[in-house]
Amino acid sequence: MSFEFPLPDVGEGLTEADIVAWKVAPGDTVTVNQILVEIETAKSLVELPSPQAGTVGALLVEEGQTIEVGTPIIRFGGDDSNAEEAPAPAGAPAPGSAEKSTDASGDADGGATLVGYGAKESSSKRRPRKGAPVPAPAASVAPAASVAPAAEAAAPAPATAPAAQAQSASAAQSQSASAPASPSKPLAKPPVRKLAKDLGVDLSQVTPTGPRGDVTRDDVHAAANQTAAPTSGATAPAAASASDQGALEERIPFKGVTKMMAKAMVDSAFTMPHVTEFLDVDVTETMAMVRRLKSTKFLGEDVKVSPLLIVAKAVAWAVGRNPRINSCLSGDEIVVKKYVNLGIAAATPRGLIVPNIKNAQAMGLGELAQGIQDLTALARSGKTPPADQAGGTITITNVGVFGVDAGTPIINPGEAAILAFGQVRKKPWVVDDEIVPREITTLSVSADHRVVDGEIISKFLADVGRGLEDPTLMLA
């Protein structure tokens, strides 16, 4: 008995994921809900638990491969690889097909299935790859020794042909019968195809050595090395130059979070008319407040206090005074939201994500500080769930942590505005007609000019500035 577990939709209609790291190996005994594999979606890293207890028969997908939802990724129980590699004759049932169908439907020995992770009745059969050749009849993959006699009997040499010619024809016919048909498109897994593309290798010219006649990474590297080898003294300098240039380049896969964020930013930039305003703010009082909160541990021993906390509080406060800034366009309506799901743009090793703190307008400083701290820690771990990235209403991007003064940020899709918080610097500032050193930052707000006009943007930005100049105003 065997059972294949397909890649589930882990949330919000995602259609594909990358296999990052397997946590089990063939032969391992696993229990229900034991972590099988870590995958990367367009939004986060996710650990998939086992839908049943049993023994791992085979891992069906390699690490680094991108696959669609519904693709079988692991087999429990018996190894049916022989049945897949050598198809049964036409009309005969595939070995183990009855068992797989029964297990997938949840009957017999399929094991306990997690809610939402159960395989569909038809999921035990792999979907054919696009362009993959139709499996040849059984006779075409039978050993040459068994095919040759049949070929010779079926096509005897003409009586007038010499014996040597008859033997040659018979051998050629035997070889033709024993060799699988050449596919119109070389068999290769997506990572191998990408490698071939990066190295400029034509897969149709590569001799495959994989177990199913597929092209492997080693095959691609061998072909690339053969192509790079100079065939004459005239081509050697050019080949060496290309090789040296390639060694100085880094190729980063454009997928996952990076690809998703790129699409979101393009959609935002080319569907919303962005307008950006700037304001220099004296945040001396805010910085003094941050230092007091840090020294007194007033918000808690383990709570991290930073200027971003006061900026977040100021944004939520200013939204309350200018609710139109916290809106979005939905068809023929402008939806003004009376709650603040405050997005914090986070740079992570996997790329830029924007998780948000739900109902930030109702939080005190301590709760808001804890929310920012938890959100940031989860984002850095790469395990922010999709729900934490959905439903944002307005966003802060803290470019100051990188030593940047200001910018023109792109609005997060589904929102109407984003505020960039620049670096805090000591600068000469006029106070009561005297020039004194003060701690200054630059705020910049980009907004969707379809939803808000210059008056709303300006009032919102001015209120954020006032809250940072004098934090006591936010207590009113």
Secondary structure, 3 states (H helix, E strand, C coil): CEEEEECCCCCCCCCEEEEEEECCCCCCEECCCCEEEEEECCCCEEEEECCCCEEEEEECCCCCCEEECCCEEEEEECCCHHHHHCCCCCCCCCCCHHHHHHHHCCCCCCCCCCCCCCCCCCCCCCCCCCCCCCCCCHHHHCCHHHHHHHHHHHCCCCCCCCHHHHHHHHHHHHHHHHCCCCCCCCCECHHHHHHHHHHCCCHHHCCCCCCCCCECHHHHHHHHHHHHCCCCCCCHHHHHHHHHHHHCCCCCCCCHHHHHHHHHHHHHHHHCCEEEEEEEEECHHHHHHHHHHHHHCCCCCCCCCCHHHHHHHHHHHHHHHCHHHCEEEECCEEEECCCCCEEECEEECCEEECCEECCHHHCCHHHHHHHHHHHHHHHHHCCCCHHHHCCCCEEEECHHHHCCCCCCCCCCCCCCEEEEECCCEEEEEEECCEEEEEEEEEEEEEEECCCCCHHHHHHHHHHHHHHHHCHHHHHC
